[in-house]
Amino acid sequence: MPALIGRRMVEPMDGLQILPLAVTMMLGPQIMSAIIFVTTPRAVRVSLGFLAGVALATTAGTAIMLGLAALLDLGDSSDNGSSGKIIQYVLVGLLAAAALKNWLGRATAEPPKWLTTLMAADPGKAFKVGLLVILVMPSDIMIMMTVGVNLAQNDASFAEALPFIALTVLVAALPLLITLLFHKRAEAAMPRIRDWMNSHSWLVNIIVCVIFIVLIL
């Protein structure tokens, strides 16, 4: 499990450590957007625009979080009263509250209304969506903060974050890759997956919160 906020790593993150972070980055409206884009008439062009937005947003967001973390005194990772530990406890509390809110509101939960407008998106709009689903989603901001703090505590350069960024983009590209590899089957399956995720958005949100709590702790 990756050393996260409030912990100090002996070695840089490897593939097995960043994979859960990259997957969690794309759970929720992020992957739902990617699935919707591959069901549009111009699936490839629109999806590539979306992926460009995701790549830029993840790169910029992680760089900003690394810069901010480098300016902060996070304290000793073994000190439960250190700034790093306090940030960790606050994040866990916020995520637990978000999971509880989604559970209590599951009966009336609906996916974000903007998702229904994506079927008519062009590459430019898809690019903007790729930016926004990373930069304005609280869970993604938390994950990029985690990576930034991790790098800062290990005196690592931004280059150490490139595998995390690349893996996040790869996860975002999975719907497009599956569609290109399994054309007919994917065309039939993707709309069903899209509809299921739309009707179970509350469950997807809870899964995101639980996964990230486990990663932090």
Secondary structure, DSSP 8 states (H G I E B T S, - for coil): ----TT---SS---HHHHHHHHHHHHTTHHHHHHHHHTTSTTHHHHHHHHHHHHHHHHHHHHHHHHHHHHHS----TT-TTSHHHHHHHHHHHHHHHHHHHHHHTTTT----GGGGGGGG--HHHHHHHHHHHHHS-HHHHHHHHHHHHHHHHTT--GGGGHHHHHHHHHHHHHHHHHHHHSHHHHHHHHHHHHHHHHHTHHHHHHHHHHHHHHHH-
